[in-house]
Amino acid sequence: MPFRQLFPRTAHLRVPGVHFADIIQASVKLGEEPADPGKTFDEHLAEKLAPLCEGGEKLIELGDGRIFSSRTKLLPNGCILGMMSDITERRSFEKNLEYQALSTLSQVCRTAPRSGSL
């Protein structure tokens, strides 16, 4: 899926030359991305900029429930290489698997004989 289609409410801003702060501000304003109500916009923006400058991976949870993995790498020429992956299904699968494992463990604990040793 093309990058701009991942963010339909702000796709028109996700083009070369638009400042990152303007994209984030519109994303929050349009409800595409939730912002922490206890933080100022500048604090929110600083949190968004930090991973870009450092590189690495960050999870992005959008207001519509989708979850993206954002991986960035700072290149020697000062540019940033970024890759976004929709991991919503994977996260849902992981949570379901975790629930099943805990449910099975709980069942085993309830039905196992108690001998006083492991």
C-alpha positions in Angstrom: 0.0 0.0 0.0 1.4 3.4 -0.9 2.6 5.4 2.1 0.1 8.3 1.8 -2.8 5.8 1.8 -1.8 4.7 5.3 -2.8 8.2 6.5 -5.9 9.2 4.6 -6.8 12.3 6.7 -3.3 13.8 6.1 -2.3 12.3 2.8 -2.4 15.7 1.1 0.3 16.9 3.5 2.6 13.9 3.2 4.6 15.3 0.2 8.1 16.6 -0.1 8.6 20.1 1.3 5.9 20.0 4.0 7.3 20.4 7.5 7.0 17.4 9.8 5.4 19.6 12.5 2.6 20.7 10.2 1.9 17.0 9.4 1.8 16.0 13.1 -0.3 19.0 14.0 -2.9 18.2 11.3 -2.8 14.5 12.2 -3.7 15.3 15.9 -6.3 17.9 14.9 -8.0 15.6 12.4 -8.1 12.7 14.9 -5.8 10.5 12.9 -3.3 10.3 15.7 -4.2 10.6 19.4 -2.2 13.0 21.5 -1.6 12.7 25.2 -4.0 15.3 26.8 -1.5 16.0 29.5 1.2 17.2 27.1 1.6 20.4 25.0 1.8 20.1 21.3 5.6 21.0 21.5 6.1 18.1 23.9 4.1 15.7 21.6 6.1 16.9 18.6 9.4 16.4 20.4 8.4 12.8 21.1 7.6 12.3 17.4 10.9 13.8 16.3 13.2 11.9 18.7 13.0 8.5 16.9 13.7 10.2 13.5 16.9 11.8 14.8 18.1 8.6 16.6 16.9 5.9 14.3 15.4 2.7 15.4 11.8 1.4 15.7 8.7 2.9 17.2 5.1 1.8 17.4 2.5 4.2 16.3 -1.1 3.7 17.4 -3.6 5.6 15.3 -7.0 6.9 16.4 -8.8 4.4 14.3 -7.2 1.4 16.1 -4.5 0.6 13.5 -0.9 0.0 14.7 2.2 0.7 12.6 5.8 -0.1 13.1 8.0 2.8 12.1 11.6 2.0 11.5 14.0 4.8 10.7 17.7 5.1 9.9 19.8 8.3 9.8 22.0 8.2 6.7 25.5 9.6 6.5 24.3 12.4 4.1 21.8 13.6 6.7 18.7 12.1 5.1 16.4 9.8 6.9 15.4 6.4 5.5 12.0 5.3 6.9 9.8 2.3 6.5 6.3 1.8 7.8 4.5 -1.5 8.3 0.9 -2.1 9.3 1.2 -4.5 12.2 -2.5 -4.3 13.4 -3.3 -8.0 12.5 0.0 -9.2 14.0 -0.6 -7.4 17.3 -4.1 -8.8 17.5 -2.8 -12.3 16.8 -0.1 -11.8 19.5 -2.7 -10.7 22.1 -5.0 -13.6 21.2 -2.1 -16.0 21.5 -1.1 -14.6 24.9 -4.6 -14.9 26.1 -4.8 -18.5 25.0 -1.5 -19.3 26.7 -2.6 -17.7 30.0 -5.9 -19.5 29.8 -4.1 -22.9 29.3 -1.7 -22.2 32.1 -4.6 -21.3 34.4 -6.4 -24.5 33.5 -3.2 -26.6 34.2 -2.7 -24.9 37.5 -6.3 -25.6 38.6 -6.2 -29.3 37.5 -2.7 -30.3 38.4 -2.2 -32.4 41.5 -0.6 -30.5 44.4 2.4 -32.4 45.7 4.2 -29.5 47.3 7.1 -29.7 44.9 7.7 -28.4 41.3 
